[in-house]
Amino acid sequence: MNEYLISLDAGKYAVKAMGRSSKGLTCDIRKVDIKSKIYEFKNGYIDAEGKSYKVIFNGDELIVGEQGETKSYETSKTLFMHKVCAYTAIT
């Protein structure tokens, strides 16, 4: 199992993550930006395109990213949407 160091910024509009292998190799650095928006498949099926990701979270199928429809301007990051976006960024 590999260990990674990850820094995550869960913002109102986007989740930004940067990480690398714990071995310290600079060539392993990865950066991810995901729009803080989700779309639930129970509203109808769409394909994930562009900077969107199909995610299964607790049995629910979702699209996370640019194609999402639900967004929030809450300053608290405890909403389901923010949790799913953070989960997607680190996986």
Residue, then its C-alpha position, 0 to 999 in steps of 0.5 A: m500500500n502506498e502512502y500519500l500526502i494530500s492538502l485539500d481546500a474545500g471551497k464554496y465553488a470548487v474543491k482543490a487538492m494537491g498531493r504526492s507520494s510520501k517518498g518525496l518525489t517531485c514527479d509524483i505531484r498531482k493537482v485536482d480541481i473539481k467544481s462543487k456541484i453534483y447531479e443525482f442519477k435519480n433525476g435521469y441519466i447523463d454521461a460524465e464529460g469534461k471535468s466531471y466524474k461519475v461517483i458511487f457514494n453510499g449506494d447513490e450514483l452521482i455526477v460531480g463537477e462541471q455537469g452538476e446542477t446542485k450547488s451551494y453558497e453555504t460557508s459551512k462545508t458539512l453539506f453532503m455535496h461538499k463531502v462528496c466533492a472532497y471524497t472525489a478529489i482525494t480518490 
